[in-house]
Amino acid sequence: MSEKGFYGEFGGSYVPEDLQHVLEILAEEFEKAKKDPSFIKEFNDCLKDFVGRENPLTFADNLTKKYGGAKIYLKREDLNHTGAHKINNAIGQILLAKRMGAHRVIAETGAGQHGVATATACAMFGMECIIYMGKHDMQRQALNVFRMELLGAKVVSVDAGQGRLKDAVDAALGDLVENYQSTFYLLGSAVGPHPFPTMVKFFQSVISEESKRQILDKEGKLPTAVIAVTGGGSNAIGAFANYIQEPDVRLIGVEPAEAPSLTEGIPAIIHGFKCLTLLDEEGNPKPTYSIAAGLDYPGIGPEHSYLKGTGRAEYVTVSGEEALESFKELSKIEGIIPALESAHAIFYATKLASELKKDDIIIVNLSGRGDKDVQQVYEMEK
């Protein structure tokens, strides 16, 4: 990555001049913070004492037996406080906001997990919290909306566009442009203008730092493949981070077939950065839909775009129907209800496992638990 947040041609910061100045200050403060032992200690202490890290690397014995071939391990981000990987980044950024003297925090959310994590972090540190969420997503994730409000956040319904994640990001960025002097934008995914993708990767890299150490302890060798679902890309870049320099470890991102930014996207600027983006015939971001609200995004993190271009990572698609199949299967045979987002990665892992040898190892990042999705699936099954 270059100094200005580029990964090859991807990334960068394409924002108004006033906002660019704010982002430059943010980048400077982040660089100082990550080199400050007291900041890192506070972050690690919060992860241990509040989030509950480190979380387990669980051998999926029944799933492995059913599909044969490779051993399947699950990195249990679902066991974090608030139920997903999102809290890792929320804690890191809220500590940065505190360090910078911010009192008003805004965020976007799709499935609600980042919104809940942000509201949780703001409650912990006594900060005003505004969450932007698409109208459609608020309806299908009503329980998470209530959780955010219970935690003291104000949830703002975004009715523009499709009323989904892209539109929530639009609204949050609009708020930041208008209120940048008093507001900290706690961006939840590895997207957006520099330094957001860099920051999110840094705070989420704890996932692969732990899983790498855990798999060496359990198996005495690195995994054959690491698999993670990609929406905006935060859980996947965290799951990949400490393996990128390990050429023998396959990195596999799983996209929703209904929103395949990496598979079908072209380079374009969206939300202040350049990435592979799904565009319509007029060159605008294409409407997307996924059974999993957290995957409803027409772009992808710039580093994922770069990893795809260089061939260091592979990206495949799984349909909503296939993800739903794995959502039910993991629940029934392992006693773990995964988030619908994570279920996409589970499905591909079972497919790949059957093609590999018994001494091969797959780590799947189980990015979140499915409590938030049970009502939605129940309604679908009626």
DRENDO-1510 file (C-alpha; in Angstrom, 1 decimal, always signed):
<recs>
REC; n; res; u; v; w
REC; 1; MET; +0.0; +0.0; +0.0 .
REC; 2; SER; +1.2; +3.5; -0.8 .
REC; 3; GLU; +1.2; +6.5; +1.5 .
REC; 4; LYS; -2.1; +7.8; +0.2 .
REC; 5; GLY; -4.0; +4.5; +0.7 .
REC; 6; PHE; -3.7; +3.0; -2.7 .
REC; 7; TYR; -3.5; -0.7; -3.3 .
REC; 8; GLY; -2.3; -0.7; -6.9 .
REC; 9; GLU; -4.9; +1.4; -8.7 .
REC; 10; PHE; -7.5; +0.8; -6.0 .
REC; 11; GLY; -8.3; +2.9; -2.9 .
REC; 12; GLY; -7.3; +6.5; -2.5 .
REC; 13; SER; -9.4; +9.4; -1.3 .
REC; 14; TYR; -11.8; +11.1; -3.7 .
REC; 15; VAL; -13.7; +13.6; -1.4 .
REC; 16; PRO; -14.3; +17.3; -1.1 .
REC; 17; GLU; -11.3; +19.4; +0.0 .
REC; 18; ASP; -12.7; +20.2; +3.5 .
REC; 19; LEU; -13.4; +16.6; +4.2 .
REC; 20; GLN; -9.9; +15.6; +2.8 .
REC; 21; HIS; -8.3; +17.8; +5.4 .
REC; 22; VAL; -10.3; +16.0; +8.1 .
REC; 23; LEU; -9.3; +12.6; +6.8 .
REC; 24; GLU; -5.6; +13.7; +6.7 .
REC; 25; ILE; -5.8; +14.6; +10.4 .
REC; 26; LEU; -7.5; +11.2; +11.1 .
REC; 27; ALA; -4.8; +9.4; +9.2 .
REC; 28; GLU; -2.1; +11.2; +11.2 .
REC; 29; GLU; -3.8; +10.5; +14.5 .
REC; 30; PHE; -4.3; +6.8; +13.6 .
REC; 31; GLU; -0.6; +6.4; +12.7 .
REC; 32; LYS; +0.4; +8.0; +16.0 .
REC; 33; ALA; -2.1; +5.8; +17.9 .
REC; 34; LYS; -1.0; +2.5; +16.5 .
REC; 35; LYS; +2.6; +3.2; +17.4 .
REC; 36; ASP; +1.6; +4.3; +21.0 .
REC; 37; PRO; +2.1; +1.3; +23.4 .
REC; 38; SER; -0.6; +2.8; +25.8 .
REC; 39; PHE; -3.2; +2.9; +23.0 .
REC; 40; ILE; -2.4; -0.6; +21.9 .
REC; 41; LYS; -2.6; -1.8; +25.5 .
REC; 42; GLU; -6.0; -0.2; +26.1 .
REC; 43; PHE; -7.2; -1.7; +22.8 .
REC; 44; ASN; -6.0; -5.2; +23.8 .
REC; 45; ASP; -7.4; -4.9; +27.3 .
REC; 46; CYS; -10.8; -3.9; +25.9 .
REC; 47; LEU; -10.7; -6.9; +23.5 .
REC; 48; LYS; -9.9; -9.2; +26.4 .
REC; 49; ASP; -12.1; -7.8; +29.2 .
REC; 50; PHE; -15.1; -6.4; +27.3 .
REC; 51; VAL; -15.2; -8.3; +23.9 .
REC; 52; GLY; -14.1; -11.6; +25.4 .
REC; 53; ARG; -11.2; -12.4; +23.2 .
REC; 54; GLU; -9.4; -14.5; +22.3 .
REC; 55; ASN; -12.3; -16.6; +20.9 .
REC; 56; PRO; -11.9; -20.3; +20.0 .
REC; 57; LEU; -10.9; -22.0; +16.8 .
REC; 58; THR; -13.5; -24.8; +16.8 .
REC; 59; PHE; -13.0; -28.1; +14.9 .
REC; 60; ALA; -16.3; -28.8; +13.1 .
REC; 61; ASP; -16.1; -32.5; +13.6 .
REC; 62; ASN; -19.6; -33.4; +12.3 .
REC; 63; LEU; -19.3; -31.1; +9.3 .
REC; 64; THR; -15.9; -32.6; +8.5 .
REC; 65; LYS; -17.2; -36.2; +8.8 .
REC; 66; LYS; -20.2; -35.4; +6.5 .
REC; 67; TYR; -18.2; -33.9; +3.7 .
REC; 68; GLY; -15.0; -35.9; +4.0 .
REC; 69; GLY; -11.7; -34.6; +2.8 .
REC; 70; ALA; -10.2; -31.6; +4.6 .
REC; 71; LYS; -10.6; -30.7; +8.3 .
REC; 72; ILE; -12.9; -27.7; +8.8 .
REC; 73; TYR; -12.2; -25.3; +11.6 .
REC; 74; LEU; -14.4; -22.3; +12.5 .
REC; 75; LYS; -12.9; -19.1; +13.8 .
REC; 76; ARG; -15.6; -18.1; +16.3 .
REC; 77; GLU; -16.2; -14.4; +15.9 .
REC; 78; ASP; -19.9; -15.2; +16.7 .
REC; 79; LEU; -18.8; -15.6; +20.3 .
REC; 80; ASN; -17.7; -12.0; +20.6 .
REC; 81; HIS; -19.7; -9.6; +22.7 .
REC; 82; THR; -22.5; -8.3; +20.4 .
REC; 83; GLY; -22.3; -11.4; +18.3 .
REC; 84; ALA; -19.9; -10.6; +15.4 .
REC; 85; HIS; -16.5; -9.4; +14.3 .
REC; 86; LYS; -17.7; -5.8; +14.0 .
REC; 87; ILE; -17.0; -5.1; +17.7 .
REC; 88; ASN; -13.2; -5.4; +17.1 .
REC; 89; ASN; -13.1; -2.4; +14.8 .
REC; 90; ALA; -15.7; -0.5; +16.8 .
REC; 91; ILE; -13.6; -0.7; +20.0 .
REC; 92; GLY; -10.5; +0.3; +18.1 .
REC; 93; GLN; -12.1; +3.3; +16.4 .
REC; 94; ILE; -14.0; +4.5; +19.5 .
REC; 95; LEU; -10.7; +4.6; +21.4 .
REC; 96; LEU; -9.3; +6.7; +18.5 .
REC; 97; ALA; -12.3; +9.0; +18.7 .
REC; 98; LYS; -11.8; +9.4; +22.4 .
REC; 99; ARG; -8.1; +10.2; +21.8 .
REC; 100; MET; -9.1; +12.9; +19.3 .
REC; 101; GLY; -11.6; +14.4; +21.7 .
REC; 102; ALA; -14.8; +13.5; +19.7 .
REC; 103; HIS; -18.2; +13.4; +21.5 .
REC; 104; ARG; -20.5; +12.7; +18.5 .
REC; 105; VAL; -20.2; +9.4; +16.6 .
REC; 106; ILE; -22.0; +8.4; +13.4 .
REC; 107; ALA; -22.0; +5.0; +11.6 .
REC; 108; GLU; -23.8; +3.1; +8.8 .
REC; 109; THR; -25.2; -0.4; +9.2 .
REC; 110; GLY; -26.8; -3.0; +6.9 .
REC; 111; ALA; -27.5; -6.1; +9.0 .
REC; 112; GLY; -27.3; -4.1; +12.1 .
REC; 113; GLN; -24.2; -5.8; +13.6 .
REC; 114; HIS; -21.9; -2.8; +13.1 .
REC; 115; GLY; -24.7; -0.5; +14.3 .
REC; 116; VAL; -25.0; -2.6; +17.5 .
REC; 117; ALA; -21.2; -2.7; +18.0 .
REC; 118; THR; -20.9; +1.1; +17.5 .
REC; 119; ALA; -23.8; +1.7; +19.9 .
REC; 120; THR; -22.2; -0.6; +22.4 .
REC; 121; ALA; -18.9; +1.2; +22.2 .
REC; 122; CYS; -20.5; +4.6; +22.4 .
REC; 123; ALA; -22.4; +3.5; +25.5 .
REC; 124; MET; -19.2; +2.2; +27.0 .
REC; 125; PHE; -17.5; +5.6; +26.6 .
REC; 126; GLY; -20.5; +7.9; +27.0 .
REC; 127; MET; -20.6; +9.3; +23.4 .
REC; 128; GLU; -23.6; +10.5; +21.4 .
REC; 129; CYS; -24.4; +7.9; +18.7 .
REC; 130; ILE; -26.3; +8.3; +15.4 .
REC; 131; ILE; -26.7; +5.2; +13.2 .
REC; 132; TYR; -27.9; +5.4; +9.6 .
REC; 133; MET; -29.8; +2.3; +8.4 .
REC; 134; GLY; -31.7; +1.7; +5.2 .
REC; 135; LYS; -35.5; +1.5; +5.6 .
REC; 136; HIS; -35.7; -1.9; +4.1 .
REC; 137; ASP; -32.9; -3.3; +6.3 .
REC; 138; MET; -34.6; -1.8; +9.4 .
REC; 139; GLN; -37.7; -3.8; +8.6 .
REC; 140; ARG; -35.9; -7.2; +8.2 .
REC; 141; GLN; -33.5; -6.5; +11.1 .
REC; 142; ALA; -36.0; -5.0; +13.5 .
REC; 143; LEU; -34.5; -6.7; +16.5 .
REC; 144; ASN; -31.1; -5.1; +15.9 .
REC; 145; VAL; -32.8; -1.7; +15.6 .
REC; 146; PHE; -34.3; -2.2; +19.0 .
REC; 147; ARG; -30.9; -3.3; +20.4 .
REC; 148; MET; -29.3; -0.1; +19.1 .
REC; 149; GLU; -32.0; +2.0; +20.6 .
REC; 150; LEU; -31.7; +0.1; +23.9 .
REC; 151; LEU; -28.0; +0.9; +23.9 .
REC; 152; GLY; -28.8; +4.7; +23.6 .
REC; 153; ALA; -28.3; +5.2; +19.9 .
REC; 154; LYS; -30.6; +7.2; +17.6 .
REC; 155; VAL; -31.3; +5.1; +14.5 .
REC; 156; VAL; -32.1; +7.2; +11.4 .
REC; 157; SER; -34.1; +5.5; +8.7 .
REC; 158; VAL; -32.7; +6.1; +5.2 .
REC; 159; ASP; -35.6; +6.0; +2.6 .
REC; 160; ALA; -33.5; +7.1; -0.4 .
REC; 161; GLY; -32.6; +4.6; -3.2 .
REC; 162; GLN; -33.3; +1.0; -2.2 .
REC; 163; GLY; -33.2; +1.8; +1.5 .
REC; 164; ARG; -30.2; -0.6; +2.0 .
REC; 165; LEU; -26.6; -0.5; +3.0 .
REC; 166; LYS; -25.3; +1.7; +0.1 .
REC; 167; ASP; -27.9; +4.3; +0.9 .
REC; 168; ALA; -27.0; +4.2; +4.6 .
REC; 169; VAL; -23.4; +4.9; +3.6 .
REC; 170; ASP; -24.5; +7.8; +1.4 .
REC; 171; ALA; -26.4; +9.3; +4.3 .
REC; 172; ALA; -23.6; +8.9; +6.8 .
REC; 173; LEU; -21.0; +10.4; +4.4 .
REC; 174; GLY; -23.5; +13.3; +3.9 .
REC; 175; ASP; -23.7; +13.9; +7.7 .
REC; 176; LEU; -19.9; +13.8; +7.9 .
REC; 177; VAL; -19.5; +16.4; +5.2 .
REC; 178; GLU; -21.9; +18.7; +7.0 .
REC; 179; ASN; -20.7; +18.1; +10.5 .
REC; 180; TYR; -17.0; +17.1; +10.1 .
REC; 181; GLN; -15.7; +19.6; +12.7 .
REC; 182; SER; -17.6; +17.8; +15.5 .
REC; 183; THR; -18.2; +14.3; +14.3 .
REC; 184; PHE; -16.3; +11.0; +14.2 .
REC; 185; TYR; -17.5; +8.6; +11.5 .
REC; 186; LEU; -17.0; +5.1; +12.7 .
REC; 187; LEU; -17.0; +3.2; +9.4 .
REC; 188; GLY; -17.7; -0.4; +9.8 .
REC; 189; SER; -16.3; -2.1; +6.7 .
REC; 190; ALA; -12.9; -2.0; +4.9 .
REC; 191; VAL; -14.3; +0.5; +2.4 .
REC; 192; GLY; -14.4; +4.3; +2.0 .
REC; 193; PRO; -11.6; +6.9; +1.5 .
REC; 194; HIS; -8.2; +6.5; +3.1 .
REC; 195; PRO; -7.5; +5.9; +5.9 .
REC; 196; PHE; -10.7; +3.9; +6.7 .
REC; 197; PRO; -9.7; +0.6; +4.9 .
REC; 198; THR; -6.3; +0.7; +6.5 .
REC; 199; MET; -7.8; +1.3; +10.0 .
REC; 200; VAL; -10.4; -1.4; +9.7 .
REC; 201; LYS; -7.8; -3.9; +8.5 .
REC; 202; PHE; -5.5; -3.0; +11.4 .
REC; 203; PHE; -8.3; -3.5; +14.1 .
REC; 204; GLN; -9.7; -6.6; +12.4 .
REC; 205; SER; -6.3; -8.3; +11.9 .
REC; 206; VAL; -6.6; -9.7; +15.4 .
REC; 207; ILE; -8.8; -12.4; +13.8 .
REC; 208; SER; -6.0; -13.9; +11.7 .
REC; 209; GLU; -3.3; -13.1; +14.3 .
REC; 210; GLU; -5.2; -15.5; +16.7 .
REC; 211; SER; -6.3; -18.1; +14.1 .
REC; 212; LYS; -2.7; -18.5; +12.8 .
REC; 213; ARG; -1.3; -19.0; +16.3 .
REC; 214; GLN; -4.2; -21.4; +17.2 .
REC; 215; ILE; -4.0; -23.6; +14.1 .
REC; 216; LEU; -0.2; -24.0; +14.6 .
REC; 217; ASP; -0.9; -25.0; +18.2 .
REC; 218; LYS; -3.6; -27.5; +17.2 .
REC; 219; GLU; -2.2; -28.9; +13.9 .
REC; 220; GLY; +1.4; -27.9; +13.8 .
REC; 221; LYS; +1.1; -26.3; +10.4 .
REC; 222; LEU; -0.7; -23.5; +8.5 .
REC; 223; PRO; -4.1; -24.1; +6.9 .
REC; 224; THR; -4.5; -25.1; +3.3 .
REC; 225; ALA; -7.1; -22.4; +2.9 .
REC; 226; VAL; -8.8; -19.5; +4.8 .
REC; 227; ILE; -12.3; -18.8; +3.7 .
REC; 228; ALA; -14.4; -15.7; +4.6 .
REC; 229; VAL; -17.6; -14.1; +3.2 .
REC; 230; THR; -17.1; -10.7; +1.5 .
REC; 231; GLY; -19.7; -7.9; +1.6 .
REC; 232; GLY; -17.7; -4.7; +2.1 .
REC; 233; GLY; -14.8; -6.9; +3.2 .
REC; 234; SER; -14.0; -6.2; +6.8 .
REC; 235; ASN; -14.2; -9.8; +8.3 .
REC; 236; ALA; -12.4; -11.2; +5.2 .
REC; 237; ILE; -9.5; -8.8; +5.3 .
REC; 238; GLY; -9.2; -9.4; +9.0 .
REC; 239; ALA; -9.2; -13.2; +8.4 .
REC; 240; PHE; -6.7; -12.9; +5.6 .
REC; 241; ALA; -4.3; -10.3; +7.0 .
REC; 242; ASN; -1.7; -12.4; +8.7 .
REC; 243; TYR; -1.7; -15.0; +5.9 .
REC; 244; ILE; -1.2; -12.7; +2.9 .
REC; 245; GLN; +2.6; -13.2; +3.1 .
REC; 246; GLU; +2.1; -17.0; +3.3 .
REC; 247; PRO; +2.0; -18.0; -0.4 .
REC; 248; ASP; +1.0; -21.6; +0.4 .
REC; 249; VAL; -2.2; -20.6; +2.1 .
REC; 250; ARG; -5.1; -20.1; -0.2 .
REC; 251; LEU; -7.2; -17.0; +0.5 .
REC; 252; ILE; -10.8; -17.4; -0.6 .
REC; 253; GLY; -13.5; -14.7; -0.4 .
REC; 254; VAL; -17.1; -15.8; -0.9 .
REC; 255; GLU; -19.5; -13.3; -2.5 .
REC; 256; PRO; -23.3; -13.4; -2.6 .
REC; 257; ALA; -24.2; -14.5; -6.2 .
REC; 258; GLU; -26.7; -11.6; -6.1 .
REC; 259; ALA; -24.1; -8.9; -5.5 .
REC; 260; PRO; -20.8; -10.2; -7.1 .
REC; 261; SER; -18.6; -7.1; -7.0 .
REC; 262; LEU; -15.3; -8.9; -7.4 .
REC; 263; THR; -16.6; -11.4; -9.9 .
REC; 264; GLU; -18.4; -9.0; -12.2 .
REC; 265; GLY; -17.4; -5.5; -11.1 .
REC; 266; ILE; -15.3; -3.0; -12.9 .
REC; 267; PRO; -12.9; -0.3; -11.5 .
REC; 268; ALA; -14.9; +2.8; -10.5 .
REC; 269; ILE; -15.1; +5.4; -7.7 .
REC; 270; ILE; -17.8; +4.9; -5.1 .
REC; 271; HIS; -18.1; +6.5; -1.7 .
REC; 272; GLY; -14.8; +8.3; -2.0 .
REC; 273; PHE; -12.6; +5.4; -3.1 .
REC; 274; LYS; -11.8; +3.3; -6.1 .
REC; 275; CYS; -12.7; -0.4; -6.2 .
REC; 276; LEU; -14.3; -3.1; -8.3 .
REC; 277; THR; -18.0; -1.9; -8.5 .
REC; 278; LEU; -21.2; -3.2; -10.0 .
REC; 279; LEU; -22.5; -0.5; -12.3 .
REC; 280; ASP; -25.7; -0.2; -14.3 .
REC; 281; GLU; -25.9; +0.8; -18.0 .
REC; 282; GLU; -25.7; +4.5; -17.0 .
REC; 283; GLY; -22.5; +4.0; -15.0 .
REC; 284; ASN; -24.2; +4.4; -11.6 .
REC; 285; PRO; -23.8; +1.9; -8.7 .
REC; 286; LYS; -26.1; -1.0; -9.5 .
REC; 287; PRO; -29.0; -2.0; -7.1 .
REC; 288; THR; -28.1; -5.1; -5.2 .
REC; 289; TYR; -29.9; -7.6; -3.1 .
REC; 290; SER; -28.8; -10.4; -0.8 .
REC; 291; ILE; -30.6; -12.7; +1.6 .
REC; 292; ALA; -28.0; -11.3; +4.1 .
REC; 293; ALA; -28.5; -7.6; +4.7 .
REC; 294; GLY; -24.8; -7.1; +5.5 .
REC; 295; LEU; -23.8; -8.2; +2.0 .
REC; 296; ASP; -26.0; -5.6; +0.1 .
REC; 297; TYR; -23.2; -3.5; -1.3 .
REC; 298; PRO; -22.3; -2.8; -4.9 .
REC; 299; GLY; -18.6; -2.4; -4.2 .
REC; 300; ILE; -15.8; -4.0; -2.2 .
REC; 301; GLY; -12.8; -3.0; -0.1 .
REC; 302; PRO; -9.9; -1.7; -2.2 .
REC; 303; GLU; -7.4; -4.3; -0.9 .
REC; 304; HIS; -9.7; -7.1; -2.0 .
REC; 305; SER; -9.9; -5.5; -5.4 .
REC; 306; TYR; -6.1; -5.5; -5.4 .
REC; 307; LEU; -5.8; -9.1; -4.1 .
REC; 308; LYS; -8.2; -10.2; -6.9 .
REC; 309; GLY; -6.1; -8.4; -9.6 .
REC; 310; THR; -2.8; -9.9; -8.4 .
REC; 311; GLY; -4.2; -13.3; -8.0 .
REC; 312; ARG; -3.2; -13.6; -4.4 .
REC; 313; ALA; -6.8; -14.2; -3.3 .
REC; 314; GLU; -9.6; -16.1; -5.1 .
REC; 315; TYR; -13.2; -15.0; -5.0 .
REC; 316; VAL; -16.2; -17.2; -5.7 .
REC; 317; THR; -20.0; -16.8; -5.4 .
REC; 318; VAL; -22.6; -18.6; -3.4 .
REC; 319; SER; -26.4; -18.0; -3.8 .
REC; 320; GLY; -28.8; -17.0; -1.1 .
REC; 321; GLU; -30.5; -20.4; -1.3 .
REC; 322; GLU; -27.2; -22.2; -0.8 .
REC; 323; ALA; -26.4; -20.0; +2.2 .
REC; 324; LEU; -29.8; -20.7; +3.7 .
REC; 325; GLU; -29.0; -24.4; +3.3 .
REC; 326; SER; -25.8; -24.1; +5.3 .
REC; 327; PHE; -27.5; -21.8; +7.8 .
REC; 328; LYS; -29.8; -24.7; +8.7 .
REC; 329; GLU; -27.2; -27.5; +8.3 .
REC; 330; LEU; -24.6; -25.9; +10.7 .
REC; 331; SER; -27.4; -25.3; +13.2 .
REC; 332; LYS; -28.5; -29.0; +13.1 .
REC; 333; ILE; -25.2; -30.8; +13.0 .
REC; 334; GLU; -22.9; -28.6; +14.9 .
REC; 335; GLY; -25.2; -26.7; +17.3 .
REC; 336; ILE; -24.0; -23.4; +15.9 .
REC; 337; ILE; -26.5; -21.0; +14.3 .
REC; 338; PRO; -24.4; -18.8; +11.9 .
REC; 339; ALA; -25.3; -15.4; +10.6 .
REC; 340; LEU; -26.7; -15.6; +7.0 .
REC; 341; GLU; -23.6; -13.7; +5.9 .
REC; 342; SER; -21.3; -16.3; +7.4 .
REC; 343; ALA; -23.4; -19.1; +6.0 .
REC; 344; HIS; -22.2; -18.2; +2.5 .
REC; 345; ALA; -18.6; -19.0; +3.6 .
REC; 346; ILE; -19.7; -22.2; +5.3 .
REC; 347; PHE; -21.4; -23.5; +2.1 .
REC; 348; TYR; -18.3; -23.0; +0.0 .
REC; 349; ALA; -16.1; -24.5; +2.7 .
REC; 350; THR; -18.1; -27.8; +2.6 .
REC; 351; LYS; -17.8; -27.9; -1.1 .
REC; 352; LEU; -14.1; -27.3; -1.1 .
REC; 353; ALA; -13.5; -29.8; +1.8 .
REC; 354; SER; -14.9; -32.6; -0.2 .
REC; 355; GLU; -12.4; -31.9; -3.0 .
REC; 356; LEU; -9.3; -31.8; -0.7 .
REC; 357; LYS; -7.3; -34.5; +1.1 .
REC; 358; LYS; -7.7; -35.5; +4.7 .
REC; 359; ASP; -4.5; -33.9; +5.8 .
REC; 360; ASP; -5.7; -30.5; +4.4 .
REC; 361; ILE; -7.1; -27.9; +6.7 .
REC; 362; ILE; -9.7; -25.2; +6.1 .
REC; 363; ILE; -10.3; -22.3; +8.4 .
REC; 364; VAL; -13.7; -20.6; +7.9 .
REC; 365; ASN; -14.2; -17.2; +9.5 .
REC; 366; LEU; -17.6; -17.5; +11.3 .
REC; 367; SER; -18.1; -13.8; +11.2 .
REC; 368; GLY; -21.3; -13.6; +13.3 .
REC; 369; ARG; -24.1; -15.5; +14.9 .
REC; 370; GLY; -27.5; -16.0; +13.5 .
REC; 371; ASP; -29.7; -14.7; +16.3 .
REC; 372; LYS; -30.5; -11.6; +14.2 .
REC; 373; ASP; -31.6; -13.8; +11.3 .
REC; 374; VAL; -33.8; -16.3; +13.0 .
REC; 375; GLN; -37.0; -14.2; +12.7 .
REC; 376; GLN; -36.3; -13.5; +9.0 .
REC; 377; VAL; -35.7; -17.2; +8.2 .
REC; 378; TYR; -38.8; -18.0; +10.2 .
REC; 379; GLU; -40.9; -15.6; +8.1 .
REC; 380; MET; -39.4; -17.1; +4.9 .
REC; 381; GLU; -40.3; -20.6; +5.9 .
REC; 382; LYS; -43.9; -19.9; +6.8 .
</recs>
